């Protein structure tokens, strides 16, 4: 069994929820297995996603780097998000996708991860606390996956939940490129 499958199985076959580190480990191991690289473009998470990924030994084999574009000006200047896209709203699916797409160009990588949202304690631009938008962009195929989510809790809770959701979305995309399974060994008919 590969390290990637072991890491995926550790997420599924358990009584307690997986930790942030276990999600990050699975993302790094699956990326190694699939021989793909990635980079992050973070706003609402403030660098937490990059910190989680780089906490995994061997992350440098697949993680190119990250940009924390917290301010709108940085989204424009560093990530080249257009005024037209930003007019939709900084907290939007469109901006999350533009962040994910453009980080693949900035970091010369296959997968870009983007996130934007409101961690609180106050609403922002008419968006409620806990509204987040995440995106994964595949530069090789030009395809993307996005999600709009609502989280509750403290700022740290929202940042953590956003990071986990984005890692989960990335895992869904990467596992589809491989013969790995995201099903618990106890539930996987192939394991019988």
N, CA and C of each residue as an Amber inpcrd file, in Angstrom:
protein
   576
   0.8500000  -1.1800000   0.0000000   0.0000000   0.0000000   0.0000000
   0.8980000   1.2470000   0.0000000   0.5280000   2.2330000  -0.7940000
   1.3280000   3.4510000  -0.9040000   1.1000000   4.3770000   0.2870000
   2.0570000   5.2840000   0.5040000   1.8950000   6.3020000   1.5570000
   0.6470000   7.1430000   1.3030000   0.3530000   7.4020000   0.0230000
  -0.8240000   8.1960000  -0.3110000  -2.1020000   7.4860000   0.1230000
  -2.2030000   6.1790000  -0.1440000  -3.4070000   5.4410000   0.2480000
  -3.5000000   5.3180000   1.7640000  -2.3710000   5.1260000   2.4260000
  -2.3640000   5.0690000   3.8980000  -2.8850000   6.3810000   4.4770000
  -2.4220000   7.5020000   3.9140000  -2.8530000   8.8210000   4.3980000
  -4.3470000   9.0350000   4.1480000  -4.8340000   8.6010000   2.9880000
  -6.2660000   8.7240000   2.6980000  -7.0930000   7.8450000   3.6260000
  -6.6320000   6.6150000   3.8440000  -7.3540000   5.7040000   4.7290000
  -7.4200000   6.2620000   6.1520000  -6.3650000   6.9430000   6.5730000
  -6.3400000   7.5230000   7.9220000  -7.4190000   8.5900000   8.0880000
  -7.8170000   9.2440000   6.9950000  -8.8840000  10.2400000   7.0650000
 -10.2470000   9.5900000   7.2450000 -10.4050000   8.4020000   6.6880000
 -11.7250000   7.7980000   6.6060000 -12.0240000   6.7500000   7.6770000
 -11.0730000   5.9360000   8.0120000 -11.3120000   4.7830000   8.8690000
 -11.0090000   5.1330000  10.3210000 -11.9560000   5.8300000  10.9820000
 -11.6830000   6.3200000  12.3250000 -12.9610000   6.7040000  13.0440000
 -12.8570000   6.8200000  14.3440000 -14.0120000   7.2340000  15.1450000
 -14.0090000   8.7390000  15.3950000 -12.8320000   9.3350000  15.5050000
 -12.7260000  10.7770000  15.7340000 -12.4600000  11.4870000  14.4150000
 -12.8770000  12.7510000  14.3010000 -12.5960000  13.4960000  13.0670000
 -11.0870000  13.6250000  12.8480000 -10.6530000  13.6210000  11.5840000
  -9.2280000  13.7920000  11.3040000  -8.7440000  15.1840000  11.7120000
  -7.4800000  15.2720000  12.0110000  -6.8770000  16.5510000  12.3730000
  -6.5180000  17.3420000  11.1200000  -6.2330000  18.6310000  11.3140000
  -5.7800000  19.4630000  10.1920000  -4.5230000  18.8670000   9.5720000
  -3.6080000  18.4050000  10.4190000  -2.3510000  17.8480000   9.9230000
  -2.6040000  16.5990000   9.0840000  -3.5440000  15.7690000   9.4890000
  -3.8370000  14.5580000   8.7150000  -4.3870000  14.9010000   7.3290000
  -5.2180000  15.9400000   7.2490000  -5.7030000  16.3900000   5.9430000
  -4.5440000  16.8990000   5.0850000  -3.6760000  17.6980000   5.6860000
  -2.5280000  18.2340000   4.9470000  -1.6080000  17.1090000   4.4940000
  -1.3670000  16.1500000   5.3750000  -0.5190000  15.0030000   5.0200000
  -1.1100000  14.2500000   3.8300000  -2.4160000  14.0180000   3.8600000
  -3.0520000  13.3130000   2.7450000  -2.8740000  14.0970000   1.4420000
  -3.0510000  15.4220000   1.4870000  -2.8970000  16.2400000   0.2790000
  -1.4750000  16.1590000  -0.2630000  -0.4900000  16.2310000   0.6210000
   0.9090000  16.1610000   0.1840000   1.2280000  14.7780000  -0.3800000
   0.8080000  13.7260000   0.3080000   1.1210000  12.3660000  -0.1540000
   0.4260000  12.0330000  -1.4710000  -0.8240000  12.4700000  -1.6330000
  -1.5240000  12.2160000  -2.8960000  -0.8710000  13.0080000  -4.0220000
  -0.4590000  14.2390000  -3.7550000   0.2330000  15.0340000  -4.7800000
   1.5350000  14.3620000  -5.1950000   2.2780000  13.8310000  -4.2280000
   3.5140000  13.1030000  -4.5560000   3.2010000  11.8950000  -5.4300000
   2.1780000  11.1380000  -5.0190000   1.7830000   9.9360000  -5.7620000
   1.3760000  10.2850000  -7.1920000   0.6080000  11.3710000  -7.3490000
   0.1270000  11.7930000  -8.6620000   1.1830000  12.5690000  -9.4520000
   2.3000000  12.8840000  -8.7960000   3.3910000  13.6490000  -9.4200000
   2.9060000  15.0050000  -9.9370000   2.1960000  15.7200000  -9.0430000
   1.7070000  17.0610000  -9.3620000   2.1670000  18.0270000  -8.2800000
   2.2000000  19.3050000  -8.6380000   2.5660000  20.3090000  -7.6450000
   1.4430000  21.3240000  -7.4780000   1.5860000  22.1520000  -6.4380000
   0.5060000  23.0700000  -6.0790000   1.0530000  24.3330000  -5.4410000
   0.1710000  25.3430000  -5.3680000   0.4740000  26.5830000  -4.6650000
  -0.8350000  27.1480000  -4.1350000  -0.7270000  28.0250000  -3.1370000
  -1.9150000  28.5980000  -2.5130000  -1.9860000  30.1020000  -2.7020000
  -3.2100000  30.5810000  -2.8330000  -3.4990000  32.0180000  -2.8540000
  -4.5570000  32.2230000  -1.7760000  -4.1350000  32.7430000  -0.6370000
  -5.0070000  32.8150000   0.5310000  -5.3810000  34.2500000   0.8710000
  -6.6080000  34.3920000   1.3340000  -7.0460000  35.6580000   1.9080000
  -7.5730000  35.3810000   3.3060000  -8.7680000  34.8300000   3.4150000
  -9.4200000  34.6240000   4.7110000  -8.6050000  33.7550000   5.6630000
  -7.8400000  32.8180000   5.1480000  -7.0660000  31.9120000   6.0040000
  -5.7530000  32.5220000   6.4740000  -5.3310000  33.6090000   5.8750000
  -4.1670000  34.3500000   6.3410000  -2.8750000  33.5560000   6.4210000
  -2.7080000  32.5590000   5.5810000  -1.4800000  31.7610000   5.5690000
  -1.6020000  30.4230000   6.2800000  -2.7340000  30.1770000   6.9260000
  -2.9180000  28.9130000   7.6460000  -2.7940000  27.7120000   6.7190000
  -3.3610000  27.7940000   5.5320000  -3.3120000  26.6780000   4.5910000
  -1.8720000  26.3430000   4.2140000  -1.0900000  27.3440000   3.9070000
   0.3290000  27.1140000   3.5850000   1.0740000  26.5410000   4.7770000
   0.7710000  27.0490000   5.9610000   1.4160000  26.5360000   7.1780000
   1.0790000  25.0660000   7.3950000  -0.1660000  24.6890000   7.1610000
  -0.5540000  23.2820000   7.3100000   0.1900000  22.4010000   6.3110000
   0.2210000  22.8240000   5.0650000   0.8960000  22.0230000   4.0370000
   2.3870000  21.8830000   4.3260000   3.0160000  22.9560000   4.7540000
   4.4640000  22.8880000   4.9970000   4.8070000  22.2340000   6.3250000
   3.8070000  21.9080000   7.1340000   4.0670000  21.1670000   8.3760000
   4.3130000  19.6850000   8.1040000   4.0400000  19.2540000   6.8880000
   4.2010000  17.8530000   6.5090000   5.6100000  17.6320000   5.9620000
   6.3670000  16.6840000   6.5330000   7.7000000  16.3930000   5.9940000
   7.6140000  16.0010000   4.5220000   8.5020000  16.5540000   3.7240000
   8.5300000  16.2480000   2.2920000   7.6210000  17.1320000   1.4620000
   6.9790000  18.1170000   2.0830000   6.0660000  18.9940000   1.3460000
   6.7640000  19.7280000   0.2110000   8.0500000  19.9990000   0.3700000
   8.7770000  20.7580000  -0.6560000   8.8410000  20.0310000  -1.9960000
   8.5660000  18.7420000  -2.0080000   8.5450000  17.9980000  -3.2770000
   7.3810000  18.4340000  -4.1610000   6.2890000  18.9240000  -3.5480000
   5.0930000  19.2440000  -4.3330000   4.5030000  20.6240000  -4.0700000
   4.8720000  21.2530000  -2.9690000   4.3230000  22.5660000  -2.6390000
   5.2760000  23.6510000  -3.1050000   4.8190000  24.4670000  -4.0650000
   5.6580000  25.5080000  -4.6460000   5.7650000  26.7430000  -3.7520000
   4.6750000  27.0730000  -3.0680000   4.6570000  28.2650000  -2.2280000
   3.2700000  28.8430000  -2.1600000   3.1700000  29.9750000  -1.4880000
   1.8640000  30.5920000  -1.3330000   1.9530000  32.0970000  -1.2410000
   0.8330000  32.7230000  -1.5250000   0.7020000  34.1670000  -1.4190000
  -0.4820000  34.4450000  -0.5040000  -0.2530000  35.2780000   0.5060000
  -1.3500000  35.7400000   1.3480000  -1.6970000  37.1370000   0.8520000
  -2.7480000  37.1950000   0.0540000  -3.2170000  38.4650000  -0.5060000
  -4.4310000  38.8970000   0.2970000  -4.1660000  39.3740000   1.4980000
  -5.2360000  39.7330000   2.4310000  -5.9360000  41.0150000   1.9920000
  -5.1610000  41.9960000   1.5910000  -5.7210000  43.2760000   1.1410000
  -6.1280000  43.1900000  -0.3290000  -7.1820000  43.9120000  -0.6720000
  -7.6670000  43.9220000  -2.0580000  -6.5720000  44.3710000  -3.0170000
  -5.7910000  45.3650000  -2.6200000  -4.6990000  45.8490000  -3.4790000
  -3.7070000  44.7360000  -3.8050000  -3.4420000  43.8620000  -2.8600000
  -2.5120000  42.7560000  -3.1010000  -3.1160000  41.7320000  -4.0610000
  -4.4160000  41.5720000  -3.9910000  -5.0790000  40.6780000  -4.9410000
  -4.8680000  41.2030000  -6.3630000  -4.9330000  42.5150000  -6.5090000
  -4.7170000  43.1200000  -7.8300000  -3.2410000  43.0770000  -8.2280000
  -2.3750000  43.5400000  -7.3470000  -0.9680000  43.7210000  -7.7040000
  -0.1710000  42.4270000  -7.7760000  -0.3870000  41.5260000  -6.8410000
   0.4160000  40.3030000  -6.7960000  -0.2360000  39.1660000  -7.5880000
  -1.5600000  39.0440000  -7.4750000  -2.2590000  37.9370000  -8.1290000
  -2.9300000  38.3380000  -9.4420000  -2.8090000  39.5950000  -9.8140000
  -3.3500000  40.0800000 -11.0870000  -4.8560000  39.8480000 -11.2340000
  -5.5890000  40.0240000 -10.1500000  -7.0470000  39.9260000 -10.2150000
  -7.5500000  41.2290000 -10.8300000  -8.3810000  41.1150000 -11.8430000
  -8.8340000  42.3070000 -12.5690000  -9.8600000  43.0980000 -11.7710000
  -9.9480000  44.3780000 -12.0930000 -10.9600000  45.2510000 -11.4880000
 -12.3540000  44.7010000 -11.7570000 -12.5680000  44.2050000 -12.9620000
 -13.8760000  43.6590000 -13.3380000 -14.2620000  42.4960000 -12.4230000
 -13.3170000  41.6050000 -12.1390000 -13.5960000  40.4780000 -11.2490000
 -13.8490000  40.9730000  -9.8340000 -13.0560000  41.9250000  -9.3800000
 -13.2140000  42.4490000  -8.0160000 -14.5340000  43.1970000  -7.8300000
 -15.0820000  43.7570000  -8.9110000 -16.3560000  44.4680000  -8.8080000
 -17.4940000  43.5330000  -8.4160000 -17.3480000  42.2570000  -8.7250000
 -18.3510000  41.2680000  -8.3220000 -18.4190000  41.2040000  -6.8010000
 -17.2800000  41.4390000  -6.1770000 -17.1640000  41.4000000  -4.7170000
 -15.9330000  40.6130000  -4.3350000 -15.1620000  41.1620000  -3.4050000
 -13.9300000  40.4890000  -2.9780000 -14.2520000  39.1340000  -2.3660000
 -15.3670000  39.0390000  -1.6750000 -15.8060000  37.7690000  -1.0920000
 -16.7910000  37.1440000  -2.0740000 -16.2390000  36.3740000  -3.0340000
 -17.0670000  35.7700000  -4.0800000 -16.3580000  34.5620000  -4.6790000
 -17.1480000  33.7250000  -5.3130000 -16.5950000  32.5700000  -6.0270000
 -15.6720000  33.0260000  -7.1450000 -16.0670000  34.1100000  -7.8190000
 -15.2610000  34.6090000  -8.9310000 -13.8540000  34.9950000  -8.4850000
 -13.7460000  35.6560000  -7.3400000 -12.4280000  36.0610000  -6.8450000
 -11.6390000  34.8380000  -6.3750000 -12.2770000  33.9050000  -5.6870000
 -11.5740000  32.6870000  -5.2610000 -11.0180000  31.9400000  -6.4670000
 -11.8110000  31.8300000  -7.5310000 -11.3570000  31.1300000  -8.7370000
 -10.2350000  31.8990000  -9.4340000 -10.3430000  33.2170000  -9.4990000
  -9.2720000  34.0160000 -10.1060000  -7.9770000  33.8620000  -9.3060000
  -8.0930000  33.8180000  -7.9820000  -6.9060000  33.6230000  -7.1370000
  -6.2710000  32.2630000  -7.4330000  -7.0930000  31.2100000  -7.4850000
  -6.5800000  29.8640000  -7.7500000  -5.9590000  29.7710000  -9.1360000
  -6.6020000  30.3790000 -10.1000000  -6.1000000  30.3440000 -11.4820000
  -4.7750000  31.0910000 -11.6000000  -4.7450000  32.2960000 -11.0690000
  -3.5630000  33.1350000 -11.2510000  -2.3580000  32.6700000 -10.4430000
  -2.5660000  31.9870000  -9.3240000  -1.4130000  31.5080000  -8.5580000
  -0.6700000  30.4210000  -9.3300000  -1.3700000  29.7000000 -10.2140000
  -0.6680000  28.6870000 -11.0140000   0.3200000  29.3470000 -11.9710000
   0.0090000  30.5460000 -12.4040000   0.9310000  31.2880000 -13.2790000
   2.0810000  31.8850000 -12.4680000   1.7490000  32.4710000 -11.3280000
   2.7580000  33.1000000 -10.4780000   3.7810000  32.0650000  -9.9910000
   3.3090000  30.8700000  -9.6390000   4.1750000  29.8450000  -9.0450000
   4.5410000  28.7020000 -10.0080000   4.1160000  28.7950000 -11.2490000
   4.4150000  27.7530000 -12.2470000   4.0890000  26.3620000 -11.7160000
   2.8170000  26.1500000 -11.4090000   2.4160000  24.8550000 -10.8720000
   1.1290000  24.3800000 -11.5350000   0.7970000  23.1230000 -11.2760000
  -0.4160000  22.5490000 -11.8740000  -1.6890000  22.9570000 -11.1380000
  -1.6820000  22.8310000  -9.8010000  -2.8900000  23.1150000  -9.0390000
  -2.7550000  24.4070000  -8.2450000  -3.7660000  25.2440000  -8.3740000
  -3.8510000  26.4580000  -7.5840000  -5.0260000  26.3580000  -6.6390000
  -4.8090000  26.7750000  -5.3980000  -5.8560000  26.7680000  -4.3820000
  -6.1260000  28.2110000  -3.9850000  -7.3750000  28.6190000  -4.0450000
  -7.7290000  29.9890000  -3.7000000  -8.8650000  30.0340000  -2.6970000
  -8.8100000  31.0060000  -1.7840000  -9.8920000  31.1620000  -0.8100000
 -10.0460000  32.6150000  -0.4060000 -11.2940000  32.9940000  -0.2260000
 -11.6330000  34.3280000   0.2420000 -12.8970000  34.2160000   1.0900000
 -13.0600000  35.1220000   2.0230000 -14.2350000  35.0400000   2.8810000
 -14.1810000  36.0410000   4.0190000 -15.1010000  35.8620000   4.9560000
 -15.2130000  36.7510000   6.1040000 -15.0520000  35.9250000   7.3790000
 -13.9350000  36.1460000   8.0910000 -13.6910000  35.4200000   9.3410000
 -14.2690000  36.1630000  10.5500000 -14.6250000  37.4130000  10.3690000
 -15.2300000  38.1620000  11.4750000 -14.2110000  38.9870000  12.2370000
 -14.6250000  39.6550000  13.2490000 -15.9030000  39.4790000  13.9500000
 -17.0710000  40.2390000  13.3190000 -16.8010000  41.1010000  12.3330000
 -17.8590000  41.9020000  11.7150000 -18.0630000  41.4790000  10.2670000
 -19.2840000  41.6730000   9.7270000 -19.5060000  41.4390000   8.3010000
 -18.5900000  42.3440000   7.4680000 -18.3830000  41.9580000   6.2060000
 -17.5330000  42.7470000   5.3070000 -18.2540000  42.9230000   3.9780000
 -18.3700000  44.1460000   3.5350000 -18.9940000  44.4540000   2.2440000
 -20.3540000  43.7760000   2.0780000 -21.1300000  43.7590000   3.1640000
 -22.4580000  43.1620000   3.1000000 -22.4780000  41.6480000   3.1800000
 -21.3190000  41.0300000   3.3440000 -21.2340000  39.5680000   3.4560000
 -21.1660000  39.1860000   4.9270000 -21.8960000  38.1550000   5.3310000
 -21.9280000  37.7780000   6.7410000 -20.6630000  37.0630000   7.1970000
 -20.3990000  37.1240000   8.4630000 -19.2950000  36.3650000   9.0500000
 -19.5330000  34.8880000   8.7660000 -18.4930000  34.2190000   8.3080000
 -18.5750000  32.7870000   8.0170000 -18.7910000  32.4560000   6.5570000
 -19.1030000  33.4590000   5.7210000 -19.2410000  33.1870000   4.2860000
 -17.8440000  33.0590000   3.6780000 -17.5910000  31.9340000   3.0260000
 -16.2990000  31.7150000   2.3770000 -16.5140000  31.1090000   0.9960000
 -15.5330000  31.3520000   0.1450000 -15.5400000  30.8070000  -1.2190000
 -14.1640000  30.1990000  -1.4620000 -14.1650000  28.9720000  -1.9700000
 -12.9050000  28.2650000  -2.2190000 -12.8770000  27.7660000  -3.6550000
 -11.6640000  27.5810000  -4.1720000 -11.5160000  27.1010000  -5.5480000
 -10.2180000  26.3220000  -5.6960000 -10.2780000  25.3210000  -6.5570000
  -9.0920000  24.5830000  -6.9930000  -9.0820000  24.6730000  -8.5100000
  -7.9540000  25.0910000  -9.0620000  -7.7950000  25.2140000 -10.5140000
  -6.6950000  24.2730000 -10.9780000  -6.9590000  23.5330000 -12.0560000
  -5.9930000  22.6170000 -12.6720000  -5.4720000  23.2760000 -13.9440000
  -4.2430000  23.7560000 -13.8990000  -3.6740000  24.4730000 -15.0380000
  -3.4640000  23.5660000 -16.2480000  -3.2760000  22.2830000 -16.0360000
  -3.0530000  21.3550000 -17.1520000  -4.3220000  21.1770000 -17.9850000
  -5.4560000  21.0300000 -17.3260000  -6.7100000  20.7750000 -18.0400000
  -7.5640000  22.0320000 -18.2010000  -7.2560000  23.0770000 -17.4370000
  -8.0680000  24.2890000 -17.4610000  -9.3810000  24.1380000 -16.7120000
  -9.5200000  23.0520000 -15.9660000 -10.7580000  22.8080000 -15.2220000
 -10.6450000  23.3450000 -13.8030000 -11.8060000  23.5300000 -13.1770000
 -11.8080000  24.0580000 -11.8170000 -12.9810000  23.4880000 -11.0460000
 -12.8520000  23.5650000  -9.7240000 -13.9430000  23.2150000  -8.8070000
 -14.0390000  24.3510000  -7.8030000 -15.2530000  24.7750000  -7.5230000
 -15.4690000  25.8410000  -6.5490000 -16.5530000  25.4190000  -5.5660000
 -16.5300000  26.0430000  -4.4090000 -17.5850000  25.8580000  -3.4140000
 -17.7980000  27.1660000  -2.6740000 -19.0510000  27.4340000  -2.3680000
 -19.4210000  28.5520000  -1.5000000 -19.9680000  27.9370000  -0.2220000
 -19.4260000  28.3640000   0.9130000 -19.7330000  27.7140000   2.1790000
 -20.0970000  28.7320000   3.2490000 -20.7620000  28.2630000   4.3020000
 -21.0760000  29.0770000   5.4760000 -20.5720000  28.3420000   6.7010000
 -19.6740000  28.9590000   7.4320000 -19.1320000  28.3640000   8.6490000
 -19.5350000  29.1950000   9.8520000 -19.4780000  28.5780000  11.0250000
 -19.7730000  29.2830000  12.2710000 -18.5900000  29.1150000  13.2090000
 -18.5770000  29.9380000  14.2350000 -17.5290000  29.8500000  15.2360000
 -16.6770000  31.0990000  15.2620000 -15.5430000  30.9720000  15.9170000
 -14.6020000  32.0870000  16.0490000 -13.8480000  32.3140000  14.7390000
 -13.0610000  33.3890000  14.7110000 -12.2010000  33.6450000  13.5390000
 -11.3220000  32.4310000  13.2500000 -10.7040000  31.8970000  14.2910000
  -9.8360000  30.7380000  14.1020000 -10.6080000  29.5300000  13.6020000
 -11.8200000  29.3340000  14.1160000 -12.6560000  28.2210000  13.6530000
 -12.9450000  28.3530000  12.1600000 -13.3090000  29.5460000  11.7330000
 -13.6500000  29.7800000  10.3250000 -12.4200000  29.5960000   9.4390000
 -11.2780000  30.0890000   9.8770000 -10.0410000  29.9140000   9.1050000
  -9.6880000  28.4290000   8.9870000  -9.8230000  27.6960000  10.0860000
  -9.5240000  26.2680000  10.0840000 -10.4930000  25.4940000   9.1990000
 -11.7830000  25.7750000   9.3320000 -12.7880000  25.0750000   8.5240000
 -12.5830000  25.3570000   7.0350000 -12.2010000  26.5820000   6.7040000
 -11.9410000  26.9350000   5.3080000 -10.7500000  26.1450000   4.7810000
  -9.6850000  26.0650000   5.5650000  -8.4950000  25.3090000   5.1500000
  -8.8330000  23.8420000   4.9270000  -9.5960000  23.2550000   5.8430000
  -9.9690000  21.8440000   5.7140000 -10.8540000  21.6110000   4.4930000
 -11.8040000  22.5170000   4.2590000 -12.6750000  22.3830000   3.0910000
 -11.8680000  22.4500000   1.7970000 -10.9020000  23.3430000   1.7630000
 -10.0820000  23.4870000   0.5540000  -9.1790000  22.2780000   0.3480000
  -8.6160000  21.7480000   1.4220000  -7.8210000  20.5240000   1.3050000
  -8.6940000  19.3590000   0.8480000  -9.9140000  19.2760000   1.3550000
 -10.8360000  18.2290000   0.9260000 -11.1840000  18.3380000  -0.5480000
 -11.4240000  19.5550000  -1.0240000 -11.7180000  19.7750000  -2.4390000
 -10.5220000  19.3990000  -3.3020000  -9.3260000  19.7870000  -2.8690000
  -8.1110000  19.4150000  -3.5950000  -7.9550000  17.8960000  -3.6500000
  -8.1850000  17.2270000  -2.5260000  -8.0850000  15.7650000  -2.5070000
  -9.0760000  15.1340000  -3.4810000 -10.3030000  15.6250000  -3.5230000
 -11.2880000  15.1080000  -4.4780000 -10.7580000  15.1970000  -5.9100000
 -10.1920000  16.3410000  -6.2490000  -9.6850000  16.5630000  -7.6030000
  -8.4850000  15.6600000  -7.8930000  -7.5420000  15.6030000  -6.9520000
  -6.3250000  14.8030000  -7.1960000  -6.6000000  13.3090000  -7.1890000
  -7.4450000  12.8340000  -6.2890000  -7.7350000  11.3920000  -6.2320000
  -8.3520000  10.9310000  -7.5540000  -9.1370000  11.7930000  -8.1900000
  -9.7410000  11.4500000  -9.4760000  -8.6960000  11.2140000 -10.5640000
  -7.4790000  11.7130000 -10.3670000  -6.3960000  11.5260000 -11.3420000
  -5.6510000  10.2070000 -11.1400000  -5.9550000   9.5160000 -10.0570000
  -5.1870000   8.3410000  -9.6580000  -6.0870000   7.1180000  -9.5140000
  -5.4640000   6.0120000  -9.1380000  -6.2360000   4.8070000  -8.8250000
  -6.4140000   4.6570000  -7.3140000  -6.1860000   5.7400000  -6.5920000
  -6.3870000   5.7240000  -5.1420000  -7.8730000   5.7760000  -4.8300000
  -8.2330000   5.3930000  -3.6180000  -9.6240000   5.3970000  -3.1850000
  -9.7970000   6.2900000  -1.9730000 -10.8970000   7.0690000  -1.9730000
 -11.2110000   7.8950000  -0.8040000 -12.3130000   7.2560000   0.0200000
 -12.4550000   5.9610000  -0.1030000 -13.4600000   5.2230000   0.6490000
 -12.7640000   4.4730000   1.7700000 -13.3820000   4.4320000   2.9150000
 -12.8330000   3.6840000   4.0360000 -12.6160000   2.2350000   3.6270000
 -11.4870000   1.6320000   4.0150000 -11.2380000   0.2360000   3.6510000
 -12.3990000  -0.6770000   4.0550000 -13.0780000  -0.3540000   5.1350000
 -14.2030000  -1.1790000   5.5960000 -15.4070000  -1.0220000   4.6470000
 -15.4730000   0.1080000   3.9190000 -16.6040000   0.3530000   3.0220000
 -16.2660000   0.0630000   1.5700000 -14.9960000  -0.1130000   1.2600000
 -14.5520000  -0.2750000  -0.1290000 -14.7650000  -1.7180000  -0.5700000
 -15.6400000  -1.9320000  -1.5840000 -15.8930000  -3.3060000  -2.0300000
 -14.6460000  -3.9760000  -2.5830000 -13.6600000  -3.1840000  -3.0870000
 -12.4380000  -3.7670000  -3.6190000 -11.5640000  -4.3730000  -2.5320000
 -11.8050000  -3.9700000  -1.2700000 -10.9530000  -4.4640000  -0.1800000
 -11.4430000  -5.7960000   0.3760000 -12.5950000  -6.2580000  -0.0980000
 -13.1420000  -7.5160000   0.4080000 -12.5480000  -8.6990000  -0.3050000
